[in-house]
Amino acid sequence: SVIDGDKPDHDDDTHPDDEPPQPPRGGRPALRVVK
């Protein structure tokens, strides 16, 4: 999401706002901020 950089990673998983469904945390895209 556009606010992923300001929020904890797990919060983005709980509230997907502008992104399509994503795989479990262990398989998330590397282009995201990994916490």
N, C-alpha and C positions, 0 to 999 in steps of 0.2 A: 504493500500500500504506500501511498505518498507520505504517510506519517510513520512508516516503519522505523525510520531513523530516530524518532523521538520516543517511541514506545518499546517496551520489552518485546522480545521476539514472540513469546507465547501469546501476547495480547493480539498480535496480528493474526495468529492462527485462529483465535476465538472470534475475531471480528473481521472477516475478509471483506473489505469495502470495495476496492476497485480492481481486484485481481481474481483470476479464475481459481478453482480449487487446486490446492497444491498437495504434493505427497507428504508423508510423515516427516517429522523434523530431521530424521537421519538421512532423508533423501532429498532435502530441499536444494534448490539451485544455488550454485556457488556465487552467483552474482549478487546475492543478498548479504546483508550484514549478519554474520554468524556470531551468536552470543552463547 
